[in-house]
Amino acid sequence: MGAALYAIQGLTILEALLQAGLQVAPLIQQMKATLTTMKEEGRDPTQAEWDALAAMEKAASDALDAAAKG
Amino acid sequence: MKHFLAMACASALLAACASGPGQSALTPRQSIYAAQGLLVGLESAATAYATLPRCGPPGLVVCSDRTVLAKLIPAKDAARASVNAAVAIARDPAAAQDKLVLALHSADAAVRVLQALVPAPALPAQPAQVQ
């Protein structure tokens, strides 16, 4: 019984980690695509792109602060 | 603690600044943009770590260490300050090139400090390359 609970706890945590990884992967893909486009077009980030990334960064920072306090 | 996944994430974005065959390097503004993107990724990975149960009770297979968290948050705040300062310079169309490069180096250094601290069990393992 104890071993089963131990395994379930481990699997649950690993599942949470996997889900978190899946959330980060699209961000990396998006950044790659955006940077590739910028290079191809020979341009720097637009104000809208800066604004969007800044909002994402603020949200990520706030989420980390909240999780660390929990 | 394994940091290899964070290293892969860093390679995906900051190393994108390096030029490859037939490719041009990123501009300082593009590199600062990449640094801010990397910061978001590291913050997300750190959040995944911070949401784990705190280490202490016996039997926890995966847990977050309070001493690591105590270092992560100040490093994150420092990285944010440095990256945001660089972004402010990058968003100024009149910013001089040498000022942009200095800001990029400062942001890069601060992000690397954070990167070294993030246990990053939640980042994807596959390094990415900008084509």
N, CA and C atoms of all chains as a GROMACS GRO file, in nm:
protein
  603
    1MET      N    1   0.084  -0.120   0.000
    1MET     CA    2   0.000   0.000   0.000
    1MET      C    3   0.087   0.125   0.000
    2GLY      N    4   0.189   0.125   0.091
    2GLY     CA    5   0.280   0.239   0.098
    2GLY      C    6   0.357   0.257  -0.030
    3ALA      N    7   0.400   0.147  -0.088
    3ALA     CA    8   0.475   0.155  -0.213
    3ALA      C    9   0.388   0.211  -0.325
    4ALA      N   10   0.262   0.172  -0.325
    4ALA     CA   11   0.172   0.222  -0.429
    4ALA      C   12   0.152   0.372  -0.417
    5LEU      N   13   0.134   0.420  -0.295
    5LEU     CA   14   0.118   0.564  -0.274
    5LEU      C   15   0.244   0.639  -0.315
    6TYR      N   16   0.358   0.580  -0.284
    6TYR     CA   17   0.487   0.639  -0.318
    6TYR      C   18   0.497   0.654  -0.470
    7ALA      N   19   0.459   0.548  -0.540
    7ALA     CA   20   0.467   0.550  -0.686
    7ALA      C   21   0.368   0.650  -0.745
    8ILE      N   22   0.249   0.654  -0.690
    8ILE     CA   23   0.148   0.747  -0.741
    8ILE      C   24   0.192   0.891  -0.720
    9GLN      N   25   0.251   0.917  -0.604
    9GLN     CA   26   0.300   1.052  -0.578
    9GLN      C   27   0.408   1.089  -0.679
   10GLY      N   28   0.501   0.997  -0.702
   10GLY     CA   29   0.609   1.024  -0.798
   10GLY      C   30   0.556   1.047  -0.937
   11LEU      N   31   0.462   0.963  -0.979
   11LEU     CA   32   0.405   0.977  -1.113
   11LEU      C   33   0.329   1.109  -1.127
   12THR      N   34   0.258   1.146  -1.022
   12THR     CA   35   0.182   1.272  -1.027
   12THR      C   36   0.276   1.391  -1.043
   13ILE      N   37   0.383   1.388  -0.968
   13ILE     CA   38   0.479   1.498  -0.977
   13ILE      C   39   0.546   1.500  -1.114
   14LEU      N   40   0.583   1.383  -1.163
   14LEU     CA   41   0.646   1.377  -1.295
   14LEU      C   42   0.550   1.426  -1.404
   15GLU      N   43   0.423   1.393  -1.388
   15GLU     CA   44   0.324   1.441  -1.483
   15GLU      C   45   0.317   1.594  -1.482
   16ALA      N   46   0.322   1.651  -1.361
   16ALA     CA   47   0.319   1.797  -1.350
   16ALA      C   48   0.441   1.859  -1.417
   17LEU      N   49   0.555   1.795  -1.399
   17LEU     CA   50   0.678   1.847  -1.461
   17LEU      C   51   0.670   1.838  -1.612
   18LEU      N   52   0.616   1.727  -1.660
   18LEU     CA   53   0.602   1.710  -1.805
   18LEU      C   54   0.510   1.817  -1.863
   19GLN      N   55   0.401   1.841  -1.795
   19GLN     CA   56   0.308   1.945  -1.841
   19GLN      C   57   0.375   2.081  -1.845
   20ALA      N   58   0.455   2.110  -1.742
   20ALA     CA   59   0.526   2.238  -1.739
   20ALA      C   60   0.624   2.248  -1.855
   21GLY      N   61   0.691   2.137  -1.884
   21GLY     CA   62   0.784   2.135  -1.997
   21GLY      C   63   0.713   2.159  -2.128
   22LEU      N   64   0.596   2.101  -2.140
   22LEU     CA   65   0.518   2.119  -2.262
   22LEU      C   66   0.473   2.264  -2.278
   23GLN      N   67   0.461   2.335  -2.164
   23GLN     CA   68   0.423   2.476  -2.171
   23GLN      C   69   0.540   2.562  -2.216
   24VAL      N   70   0.661   2.523  -2.181
   24VAL     CA   71   0.780   2.602  -2.217
   24VAL      C   72   0.818   2.577  -2.362
   25ALA      N   73   0.797   2.457  -2.411
   25ALA     CA   74   0.838   2.423  -2.547
   25ALA      C   75   0.778   2.515  -2.653
   26PRO      N   76   0.648   2.546  -2.647
   26PRO     CA   77   0.594   2.637  -2.749
   26PRO      C   78   0.658   2.775  -2.746
   27LEU      N   79   0.694   2.821  -2.626
   27LEU     CA   80   0.761   2.950  -2.614
   27LEU      C   81   0.893   2.948  -2.690
   28ILE      N   82   0.969   2.842  -2.672
   28ILE     CA   83   1.098   2.832  -2.740
   28ILE      C   84   1.077   2.826  -2.891
   29GLN      N   85   0.978   2.749  -2.934
   29GLN     CA   86   0.949   2.741  -3.077
   29GLN      C   87   0.907   2.877  -3.132
   30GLN      N   88   0.826   2.948  -3.054
   30GLN     CA   89   0.781   3.080  -3.098
   30GLN      C   90   0.897   3.177  -3.109
   31MET      N   91   0.986   3.172  -3.010
   31MET     CA   92   1.103   3.261  -3.014
   31MET      C   93   1.192   3.229  -3.134
   32LYS      N   94   1.211   3.101  -3.159
   32LYS     CA   95   1.291   3.060  -3.275
   32LYS      C   96   1.230   3.114  -3.404
   33ALA      N   97   1.100   3.096  -3.416
   33ALA     CA   98   1.032   3.139  -3.538
   33ALA      C   99   1.040   3.291  -3.555
   34THR      N  100   1.019   3.362  -3.445
   34THR     CA  101   1.022   3.508  -3.452
   34THR      C  102   1.161   3.558  -3.489
   35LEU      N  103   1.263   3.501  -3.425
   35LEU     CA  104   1.400   3.544  -3.454
   35LEU      C  105   1.440   3.508  -3.597
   36THR      N  106   1.396   3.392  -3.641
   36THR     CA  107   1.426   3.353  -3.779
   36THR      C  108   1.362   3.450  -3.878
   37THR      N  109   1.238   3.486  -3.851
   37THR     CA  110   1.168   3.582  -3.936
   37THR      C  111   1.240   3.717  -3.937
   38MET      N  112   1.280   3.761  -3.820
   38MET     CA  113   1.353   3.889  -3.812
   38MET      C  114   1.480   3.885  -3.894
   39LYS      N  115   1.552   3.774  -3.883
   39LYS     CA  116   1.677   3.763  -3.958
   39LYS      C  117   1.650   3.763  -4.108
   40GLU      N  118   1.548   3.689  -4.147
   40GLU     CA  119   1.516   3.679  -4.290
   40GLU      C  120   1.472   3.814  -4.345
   41GLU      N  121   1.399   3.886  -4.264
   41GLU     CA  122   1.347   4.017  -4.309
   41GLU      C  123   1.447   4.129  -4.284
   42GLY      N  124   1.555   4.096  -4.214
   42GLY     CA  125   1.657   4.196  -4.187
   42GLY      C  126   1.606   4.312  -4.104
   43ARG      N  127   1.529   4.281  -4.004
   43ARG     CA  128   1.471   4.387  -3.921
   43ARG      C  129   1.487   4.354  -3.774
   44ASP      N  130   1.469   4.456  -3.691
   44ASP     CA  131   1.471   4.439  -3.546
   44ASP      C  132   1.327   4.423  -3.495
   45PRO      N  133   1.312   4.385  -3.367
   45PRO     CA  134   1.176   4.367  -3.314
   45PRO      C  135   1.093   4.495  -3.327
   46THR      N  136   0.966   4.477  -3.358
   46THR     CA  137   0.874   4.591  -3.363
   46THR      C  138   0.832   4.628  -3.221
   47GLN      N  139   0.772   4.746  -3.205
   47GLN     CA  140   0.724   4.786  -3.073
   47GLN      C  141   0.618   4.688  -3.023
   48ALA      N  142   0.537   4.637  -3.113
   48ALA     CA  143   0.434   4.540  -3.072
   48ALA      C  144   0.498   4.410  -3.022
   49GLU      N  145   0.606   4.368  -3.088
   49GLU     CA  146   0.674   4.246  -3.044
   49GLU      C  147   0.740   4.268  -2.907
   50TRP      N  148   0.800   4.386  -2.889
   50TRP     CA  149   0.857   4.416  -2.756
   50TRP      C  150   0.748   4.413  -2.650
   51ASP      N  151   0.634   4.478  -2.681
   51ASP     CA  152   0.524   4.485  -2.584
   51ASP      C  153   0.474   4.345  -2.547
   52ALA      N  154   0.458   4.260  -2.647
   52ALA     CA  155   0.405   4.126  -2.623
   52ALA      C  156   0.500   4.045  -2.536
   53LEU      N  157   0.629   4.054  -2.567
   53LEU     CA  158   0.727   3.977  -2.489
   53LEU      C  159   0.738   4.031  -2.347
   54ALA      N  160   0.729   4.163  -2.333
   54ALA     CA  161   0.735   4.223  -2.199
   54ALA      C  162   0.618   4.176  -2.114
   55ALA      N  163   0.502   4.165  -2.174
   55ALA     CA  164   0.384   4.118  -2.100
   55ALA      C  165   0.402   3.972  -2.058
   56MET      N  166   0.458   3.892  -2.148
   56MET     CA  167   0.484   3.751  -2.114
   56MET      C  168   0.583   3.741  -2.000
   57GLU      N  169   0.685   3.825  -2.006
   57GLU     CA  170   0.789   3.821  -1.904
   57GLU      C  171   0.734   3.861  -1.768
   58LYS      N  172   0.651   3.964  -1.768
   58LYS     CA  173   0.590   4.009  -1.641
   58LYS      C  174   0.504   3.898  -1.582
   59ALA      N  175   0.426   3.833  -1.665
   59ALA     CA  176   0.340   3.725  -1.617
   59ALA      C  177   0.422   3.609  -1.563
   60ALA      N  178   0.531   3.575  -1.633
   60ALA     CA  179   0.616   3.464  -1.588
   60ALA      C  180   0.683   3.498  -1.456
   61SER      N  181   0.726   3.622  -1.442
   61SER     CA  182   0.791   3.664  -1.317
   61SER      C  183   0.692   3.660  -1.201
   62ASP      N  184   0.572   3.710  -1.224
   62ASP     CA  185   0.470   3.709  -1.119
   62ASP      C  186   0.434   3.566  -1.078
   63ALA      N  187   0.427   3.476  -1.177
   63ALA     CA  188   0.394   3.337  -1.148
   63ALA      C  189   0.503   3.273  -1.062
   64LEU      N  190   0.628   3.306  -1.093
   64LEU     CA  191   0.739   3.252  -1.014
   64LEU      C  192   0.735   3.304  -0.870
   65ASP      N  193   0.710   3.434  -0.856
   65ASP     CA  194   0.702   3.490  -0.722
   65ASP      C  195   0.592   3.421  -0.641
   66ALA      N  196   0.478   3.400  -0.704
   66ALA     CA  197   0.366   3.336  -0.634
   66ALA      C  198   0.398   3.192  -0.597
   67ALA      N  199   0.461   3.120  -0.688
   67ALA     CA  200   0.493   2.979  -0.661
   67ALA      C  201   0.598   2.967  -0.551
   68ALA      N  202   0.691   3.060  -0.549
   68ALA     CA  203   0.797   3.053  -0.448
   68ALA      C  204   0.744   3.082  -0.308
   69LYS      N  205   0.637   3.161  -0.302
   69LYS     CA  206   0.578   3.192  -0.172
   69LYS      C  207   0.489   3.078  -0.122
   70GLY      N  208   0.442   2.996  -0.213
   70GLY     CA  209   0.347   2.891  -0.176
   70GLY      C  210   0.407   2.783  -0.089
   71MET      N  211   2.098   1.819  -0.853
   71MET     CA  212   2.032   1.909  -0.946
   71MET      C  213   2.092   1.895  -1.086
   72LYS      N  214   2.007   1.887  -1.183
   72LYS     CA  215   2.057   1.877  -1.320
   72LYS      C  216   2.027   2.006  -1.393
   73HIS      N  217   2.130   2.062  -1.452
   73HIS     CA  218   2.113   2.191  -1.520
   73HIS      C  219   2.120   2.175  -1.671
   74PHE      N  220   2.129   2.051  -1.717
   74PHE     CA  221   2.152   2.034  -1.860
   74PHE      C  222   2.035   2.083  -1.944
   75LEU      N  223   1.916   2.077  -1.891
   75LEU     CA  224   1.802   2.122  -1.969
   75LEU      C  225   1.802   2.273  -1.982
   76ALA      N  226   1.843   2.340  -1.875
   76ALA     CA  227   1.852   2.485  -1.884
   76ALA      C  228   1.961   2.524  -1.984
   77MET      N  229   2.066   2.447  -1.985
   77MET     CA  230   2.173   2.475  -2.081
   77MET      C  231   2.121   2.462  -2.224
   78ALA      N  232   2.038   2.359  -2.245
   78ALA     CA  233   1.981   2.340  -2.378
   78ALA      C  234   1.894   2.458  -2.417
   79CYS      N  235   1.818   2.508  -2.320
   79CYS     CA  236   1.732   2.623  -2.346
   79CYS      C  237   1.816   2.744  -2.382
   80ALA      N  238   1.924   2.763  -2.307
   80ALA     CA  239   2.010   2.877  -2.335
   80ALA      C  240   2.070   2.866  -2.473
   81SER      N  241   2.111   2.743  -2.508
   81SER     CA  242   2.169   2.723  -2.641
   81SER      C  243   2.069   2.759  -2.749
   82ALA      N  244   1.944   2.733  -2.720
   82ALA     CA  245   1.841   2.757  -2.820
   82ALA      C  246   1.826   2.904  -2.855
   83LEU      N  247   1.848   2.989  -2.758
   83LEU     CA  248   1.818   3.130  -2.780
   83LEU      C  249   1.944   3.216  -2.783
   84LEU      N  250   2.021   3.214  -2.677
   84LEU     CA  251   2.137   3.302  -2.675
   84LEU      C  252   2.241   3.260  -2.779
   85ALA      N  253   2.258   3.130  -2.797
   85ALA     CA  254   2.354   3.085  -2.896
   85ALA      C  255   2.306   3.113  -3.037
   86ALA      N  256   2.180   3.149  -3.048
   86ALA     CA  257   2.129   3.188  -3.179
   86ALA      C  258   2.196   3.314  -3.228
   87CYS      N  259   2.262   3.384  -3.136
   87CYS     CA  260   2.334   3.505  -3.175
   87CYS      C  261   2.455   3.472  -3.261
   88ALA      N  262   2.504   3.349  -3.247
   88ALA     CA  263   2.621   3.311  -3.325
   88ALA      C  264   2.583   3.289  -3.471
   89SER      N  265   2.673   3.323  -3.557
   89SER     CA  266   2.643   3.306  -3.699
   89SER      C  267   2.689   3.169  -3.746
   90GLY      N  268   2.614   3.112  -3.835
   90GLY     CA  269   2.651   2.984  -3.895
   90GLY      C  270   2.682   3.004  -4.042
   91PRO      N  271   2.714   2.894  -4.110
   91PRO     CA  272   2.744   2.904  -4.251
   91PRO      C  273   2.626   2.965  -4.328
   92GLY      N  274   2.653   3.070  -4.398
   92GLY     CA  275   2.548   3.131  -4.478
   92GLY      C  276   2.449   3.212  -4.398
   93GLN      N  277   2.476   3.229  -4.269
   93GLN     CA  278   2.382   3.302  -4.185
   93GLN      C  279   2.451   3.426  -4.129
   94SER      N  280   2.372   3.527  -4.103
   94SER     CA  281   2.427   3.645  -4.039
   94SER      C  282   2.393   3.640  -3.891
   95ALA      N  283   2.478   3.699  -3.810
   95ALA     CA  284   2.453   3.702  -3.666
   95ALA      C  285   2.332   3.790  -3.637
   96LEU      N  286   2.274   3.767  -3.520
   96LEU     CA  287   2.164   3.853  -3.478
   96LEU      C  288   2.218   3.993  -3.449
   97THR      N  289   2.135   4.091  -3.469
   97THR     CA  290   2.171   4.227  -3.431
   97THR      C  291   2.165   4.238  -3.279
   98PRO      N  292   2.224   4.343  -3.222
   98PRO     CA  293   2.213   4.358  -3.075
   98PRO      C  294   2.068   4.364  -3.028
   99ARG      N  295   1.983   4.432  -3.104
   99ARG     CA  296   1.842   4.438  -3.062
   99ARG      C  297   1.776   4.300  -3.068
  100GLN      N  298   1.805   4.226  -3.172
  100GLN     CA  299   1.750   4.090  -3.180
  100GLN      C  300   1.803   4.003  -3.066
  101SER      N  301   1.930   4.022  -3.032
  101SER     CA  302   1.991   3.943  -2.924
  101SER      C  303   1.930   3.978  -2.789
  102ILE      N  304   1.901   4.106  -2.768
  102ILE     CA  305   1.836   4.146  -2.643
  102ILE      C  306   1.695   4.087  -2.637
  103TYR      N  307   1.629   4.086  -2.751
  103TYR     CA  308   1.496   4.023  -2.759
  103TYR      C  309   1.507   3.874  -2.723
  104ALA      N  310   1.610   3.808  -2.775
  104ALA     CA  311   1.631   3.666  -2.744
  104ALA      C  312   1.661   3.646  -2.596
  105ALA      N  313   1.738   3.737  -2.539
  105ALA     CA  314   1.769   3.727  -2.396
  105ALA      C  315   1.643   3.739  -2.311
  106GLN      N  316   1.553   3.828  -2.352
  106GLN     CA  317   1.429   3.842  -2.277
  106GLN      C  318   1.343   3.716  -2.294
  107GLY      N  319   1.345   3.658  -2.412
  107GLY     CA  320   1.272   3.533  -2.433
  107GLY      C  321   1.329   3.420  -2.348
  108LEU      N  322   1.461   3.417  -2.340
  108LEU     CA  323   1.524   3.315  -2.256
  108LEU      C  324   1.486   3.336  -2.110
  109LEU      N  325   1.480   3.461  -2.069
  109LEU     CA  326   1.440   3.491  -1.931
  109LEU      C  327   1.300   3.437  -1.903
  110VAL      N  328   1.209   3.453  -1.997
  110VAL     CA  329   1.074   3.400  -1.979
  110VAL      C  330   1.078   3.248  -1.963
  111GLY      N  331   1.158   3.183  -2.046
  111GLY     CA  332   1.170   3.038  -2.038
  111GLY      C  333   1.225   2.992  -1.904
  112LEU      N  334   1.328   3.062  -1.857
  112LEU     CA  335   1.388   3.026  -1.729
  112LEU      C  336   1.290   3.051  -1.614
  113GLU      N  337   1.217   3.162  -1.622
  113GLU     CA  338   1.118   3.190  -1.518
  113GLU      C  339   1.009   3.082  -1.516
  114SER      N  340   0.969   3.038  -1.633
  114SER     CA  341   0.867   2.933  -1.639
  114SER      C  342   0.919   2.802  -1.582
  115ALA      N  343   1.043   2.769  -1.614
  115ALA     CA  344   1.103   2.646  -1.560
  115ALA      C  345   1.119   2.657  -1.409
  116ALA      N  346   1.160   2.774  -1.363
  116ALA     CA  347   1.177   2.794  -1.219
  116ALA      C  348   1.042   2.785  -1.148
  117THR      N  349   0.937   2.831  -1.214
  117THR     CA  350   0.803   2.822  -1.156
  117THR      C  351   0.762   2.676  -1.141
  118ALA      N  352   0.792   2.597  -1.242
  118ALA     CA  353   0.760   2.453  -1.233
  118ALA      C  354   0.833   2.391  -1.114
  119TYR      N  355   0.957   2.431  -1.096
  119TYR     CA  356   1.034   2.380  -0.982
  119TYR      C  357   0.973   2.427  -0.850
  120ALA      N  358   0.938   2.555  -0.845
  120ALA     CA  359   0.887   2.613  -0.721
  120ALA      C  360   0.751   2.556  -0.682
  121THR      N  361   0.678   2.503  -0.778
  121THR     CA  362   0.547   2.446  -0.746
  121THR      C  363   0.557   2.304  -0.691
  122LEU      N  364   0.675   2.246  -0.697
  122LEU     CA  365   0.693   2.113  -0.637
  122LEU      C  366   0.678   2.124  -0.485
  123PRO      N  367   0.641   2.016  -0.419
  123PRO     CA  368   0.639   2.019  -0.272
  123PRO      C  369   0.778   2.048  -0.218
  124ARG      N  370   0.783   2.124  -0.110
  124ARG     CA  371   0.912   2.159  -0.052
  124ARG      C  372   0.979   2.035   0.007
  125CYS      N  373   1.109   2.028  -0.010
  125CYS     CA  374   1.185   1.916   0.045
  125CYS      C  375   1.177   1.920   0.198
  126GLY      N  376   1.186   1.806   0.255
  126GLY     CA  377   1.185   1.798   0.400
  126GLY      C  378   1.123   1.670   0.449
  127PRO      N  379   0.994   1.648   0.422
  127PRO     CA  380   0.934   1.522   0.465
  127PRO      C  381   1.001   1.403   0.398
  128PRO      N  382   1.029   1.299   0.472
  128PRO     CA  383   1.092   1.181   0.412
  128PRO      C  384   0.999   1.116   0.311
  129GLY      N  385   1.059   1.062   0.206
  129GLY     CA  386   0.981   0.991   0.106
  129GLY      C  387   0.948   1.072  -0.017
  130LEU      N  388   0.980   1.202  -0.016
  130LEU     CA  389   0.952   1.283  -0.134
  130LEU      C  390   1.056   1.251  -0.241
  131VAL      N  391   1.009   1.208  -0.356
  131VAL     CA  392   1.100   1.172  -0.464
  131VAL      C  393   1.150   1.298  -0.534
  132VAL      N  394   1.057   1.386  -0.565
  132VAL     CA  395   1.091   1.509  -0.634
  132VAL      C  396   1.039   1.625  -0.550
  133CYS      N  397   1.127   1.718  -0.521
  133CYS     CA  398   1.086   1.828  -0.433
  133CYS      C  399   1.168   1.951  -0.465
  134SER      N  400   1.125   2.064  -0.416
  134SER     CA  401   1.199   2.189  -0.435
  134SER      C  402   1.270   2.228  -0.305
  135ASP      N  403   1.394   2.265  -0.321
  135ASP     CA  404   1.480   2.297  -0.207
  135ASP      C  405   1.463   2.444  -0.169
  136ARG      N  406   1.433   2.469  -0.044
  136ARG     CA  407   1.413   2.609  -0.001
  136ARG      C  408   1.539   2.693  -0.022
  137THR      N  409   1.654   2.634  -0.005
  137THR     CA  410   1.778   2.712  -0.021
  137THR      C  411   1.798   2.751  -0.167
  138VAL      N  412   1.755   2.662  -0.258
  138VAL     CA  413   1.763   2.696  -0.401
  138VAL      C  414   1.666   2.809  -0.434
  139LEU      N  415   1.544   2.797  -0.382
  139LEU     CA  416   1.445   2.902  -0.406
  139LEU      C  417   1.490   3.036  -0.350
  140ALA      N  418   1.558   3.033  -0.237
  140ALA     CA  419   1.605   3.157  -0.175
  140ALA      C  420   1.709   3.227  -0.263
  141LYS      N  421   1.779   3.150  -0.346
  141LYS     CA  422   1.876   3.210  -0.438
  141LYS      C  423   1.811   3.246  -0.571
  142LEU      N  424   1.710   3.168  -0.609
  142LEU     CA  425   1.647   3.188  -0.740
  142LEU      C  426   1.579   3.324  -0.752
  143ILE      N  427   1.505   3.362  -0.651
  143ILE     CA  428   1.425   3.483  -0.662
  143ILE      C  429   1.511   3.609  -0.676
  144PRO      N  430   1.613   3.627  -0.591
  144PRO     CA  431   1.700   3.744  -0.612
  144PRO      C  432   1.769   3.743  -0.748
  145ALA      N  433   1.810   3.623  -0.793
  145ALA     CA  434   1.876   3.614  -0.924
  145ALA      C  435   1.777   3.649  -1.035
  146LYS      N  436   1.654   3.606  -1.018
  146LYS     CA  437   1.550   3.640  -1.117
  146LYS      C  438   1.526   3.790  -1.120
  147ASP      N  439   1.518   3.849  -1.002
  147ASP     CA  440   1.494   3.994  -0.994
  147ASP      C  441   1.611   4.071  -1.058
  148ALA      N  442   1.732   4.024  -1.033
  148ALA     CA  443   1.849   4.091  -1.092
  148ALA      C  444   1.850   4.076  -1.244
  149ALA      N  445   1.815   3.956  -1.290
  149ALA     CA  446   1.810   3.932  -1.434
  149ALA      C  447   1.703   4.019  -1.499
  150ARG      N  448   1.590   4.030  -1.433
  150ARG     CA  449   1.480   4.115  -1.485
  150ARG      C  450   1.526   4.260  -1.498
  151ALA      N  451   1.590   4.308  -1.393
  151ALA     CA  452   1.634   4.447  -1.395
  151ALA      C  453   1.731   4.471  -1.509
  152SER      N  454   1.823   4.379  -1.524
  152SER     CA  455   1.925   4.396  -1.629
  152SER      C  456   1.864   4.384  -1.769
  153VAL      N  457   1.778   4.284  -1.787
  153VAL     CA  458   1.716   4.264  -1.918
  153VAL      C  459   1.622   4.380  -1.950
  154ASN      N  460   1.545   4.424  -1.854
  154ASN     CA  461   1.452   4.534  -1.880
  154ASN      C  462   1.526   4.664  -1.912
  155ALA      N  463   1.640   4.683  -1.848
  155ALA     CA  464   1.722   4.801  -1.881
  155ALA      C  465   1.772   4.791  -2.024
  156ALA      N  466   1.814   4.670  -2.063
  156ALA     CA  467   1.862   4.650  -2.200
  156ALA      C  468   1.748   4.670  -2.300
  157VAL      N  469   1.630   4.621  -2.264
  157VAL     CA  470   1.516   4.636  -2.354
  157VAL      C  471   1.482   4.784  -2.373
  158ALA      N  472   1.488   4.858  -2.264
  158ALA     CA  473   1.458   5.002  -2.274
  158ALA      C  474   1.554   5.070  -2.370
  159ILE      N  475   1.679   5.033  -2.364
  159ILE     CA  476   1.778   5.090  -2.457
  159ILE      C  477   1.749   5.043  -2.599
  160ALA      N  478   1.719   4.913  -2.612
  160ALA     CA  479   1.695   4.858  -2.746
  160ALA      C  480   1.572   4.921  -2.812
  161ARG      N  481   1.476   4.960  -2.732
  161ARG     CA  482   1.354   5.019  -2.789
  161ARG      C  483   1.373   5.166  -2.828
  162ASP      N  484   1.486   5.221  -2.791
  162ASP     CA  485   1.516   5.359  -2.830
  162ASP      C  486   1.581   5.358  -2.968
  163PRO      N  487   1.512   5.409  -3.068
  163PRO     CA  488   1.568   5.404  -3.204
  163PRO      C  489   1.699   5.481  -3.217
  164ALA      N  490   1.722   5.573  -3.126
  164ALA     CA  491   1.842   5.655  -3.134
  164ALA      C  492   1.958   5.597  -3.053
  165ALA      N  493   1.939   5.482  -2.991
  165ALA     CA  494   2.045   5.427  -2.906
  165ALA      C  495   2.170   5.395  -2.987
  166ALA      N  496   2.283   5.432  -2.932
  166ALA     CA  497   2.410   5.406  -3.001
  166ALA      C  498   2.443   5.257  -2.997
  167GLN      N  499   2.517   5.214  -3.099
  167GLN     CA  500   2.551   5.071  -3.110
  167GLN      C  501   2.631   5.022  -2.990
  168ASP      N  502   2.729   5.104  -2.945
  168ASP     CA  503   2.811   5.058  -2.833
  168ASP      C  504   2.729   5.048  -2.704
  169LYS      N  505   2.632   5.135  -2.690
  169LYS     CA  506   2.544   5.129  -2.573
  169LYS      C  507   2.457   5.003  -2.578
  170LEU      N  508   2.412   4.968  -2.697
  170LEU     CA  509   2.333   4.846  -2.714
  170LEU      C  510   2.415   4.722  -2.679
  171VAL      N  511   2.538   4.721  -2.725
  171VAL     CA  512   2.624   4.603  -2.701
  171VAL      C  513   2.654   4.589  -2.553
  172LEU      N  514   2.682   4.701  -2.487
  172LEU     CA  515   2.708   4.696  -2.342
  172LEU      C  516   2.584   4.645  -2.267
  173ALA      N  517   2.469   4.695  -2.307
  173ALA     CA  518   2.344   4.652  -2.242
  173ALA      C  519   2.320   4.503  -2.264
  174LEU      N  520   2.350   4.456  -2.385
  174LEU     CA  521   2.333   4.314  -2.416
  174LEU      C  522   2.424   4.229  -2.328
  175HIS      N  523   2.549   4.269  -2.316
  175HIS     CA  524   2.644   4.191  -2.235
  175HIS      C  525   2.599   4.186  -2.089
  176SER      N  526   2.550   4.297  -2.039
  176SER     CA  527   2.503   4.302  -1.901
  176SER      C  528   2.382   4.210  -1.881
  177ALA      N  529   2.289   4.217  -1.974
  177ALA     CA  530   2.170   4.132  -1.966
  177ALA      C  531   2.207   3.984  -1.978
  178ASP      N  532   2.296   3.955  -2.071
  178ASP     CA  533   2.340   3.817  -2.093
  178ASP      C  534   2.402   3.761  -1.965
  179ALA      N  535   2.487   3.841  -1.901
  179ALA     CA  536   2.554   3.794  -1.779
  179ALA      C  537   2.452   3.766  -1.668
  180ALA      N  538   2.355   3.854  -1.653
  180ALA     CA  539   2.256   3.836  -1.547
  180ALA      C  540   2.168   3.714  -1.574
  181VAL      N  541   2.133   3.693  -1.701
  181VAL     CA  542   2.050   3.577  -1.735
  181VAL      C  543   2.128   3.448  -1.712
  182ARG      N  544   2.257   3.452  -1.740
  182ARG     CA  545   2.339   3.330  -1.720
  182ARG      C  546   2.348   3.294  -1.571
  183VAL      N  547   2.351   3.395  -1.486
  183VAL     CA  548   2.351   3.368  -1.341
  183VAL      C  549   2.223   3.294  -1.303
  184LEU      N  550   2.111   3.344  -1.353
  184LEU     CA  551   1.983   3.278  -1.324
  184LEU      C  552   1.981   3.138  -1.384
  185GLN      N  553   2.029   3.126  -1.506
  185GLN     CA  554   2.029   2.997  -1.574
  185GLN      C  555   2.105   2.892  -1.494
  186ALA      N  556   2.215   2.933  -1.432
  186ALA     CA  557   2.297   2.839  -1.355
  186ALA      C  558   2.225   2.791  -1.229
  187LEU      N  559   2.127   2.868  -1.185
  187LEU     CA  560   2.057   2.832  -1.061
  187LEU      C  561   1.931   2.752  -1.085
  188VAL      N  562   1.873   2.762  -1.205
  188VAL     CA  563   1.745   2.696  -1.230
  188VAL      C  564   1.767   2.546  -1.245
  189PRO      N  565   1.710   2.467  -1.156
  189PRO     CA  566   1.726   2.322  -1.168
  189PRO      C  567   1.666   2.270  -1.298
  190ALA      N  568   1.561   2.339  -1.344
  190ALA     CA  569   1.506   2.314  -1.477
  190ALA      C  570   1.470   2.170  -1.506
  191PRO      N  571   1.393   2.105  -1.420
  191PRO     CA  572   1.347   1.971  -1.456
  191PRO      C  573   1.236   1.976  -1.558
  192ALA      N  574   1.188   2.097  -1.588
  192ALA     CA  575   1.067   2.107  -1.669
  192ALA      C  576   1.092   2.160  -1.809
  193LEU      N  577   1.217   2.185  -1.842
  193LEU     CA  578   1.244   2.237  -1.976
  193LEU      C  579   1.257   2.121  -2.074
  194PRO      N  580   1.218   2.142  -2.196
  194PRO     CA  581   1.234   2.036  -2.296
  194PRO      C  582   1.381   2.007  -2.319
  195ALA      N  583   1.412   1.880  -2.337
  195ALA     CA  584   1.552   1.839  -2.346
  195ALA      C  585   1.614   1.865  -2.482
  196GLN      N  586   1.531   1.888  -2.581
  196GLN     CA  587   1.585   1.896  -2.716
  196GLN      C  588   1.639   2.036  -2.745
  197PRO      N  589   1.769   2.050  -2.763
  197PRO     CA  590   1.823   2.180  -2.799
  197PRO      C  591   1.768   2.224  -2.934
  198ALA      N  592   1.746   2.350  -2.947
  198ALA     CA  593   1.690   2.402  -3.072
  198ALA      C  594   1.792   2.493  -3.141
  199GLN      N  595   1.780   2.507  -3.265
  199GLN     CA  596   1.868   2.594  -3.342
  199GLN      C  597   1.784   2.690  -3.424
  200VAL      N  598   1.827   2.812  -3.432
  200VAL     CA  599   1.761   2.906  -3.523
  200VAL      C  600   1.816   2.884  -3.662
  201GLN      N  601   1.726   2.858  -3.752
  201GLN     CA  602   1.770   2.829  -3.890
  201GLN      C  603   1.802   2.957  -3.965
   0.00000   0.00000   0.00000
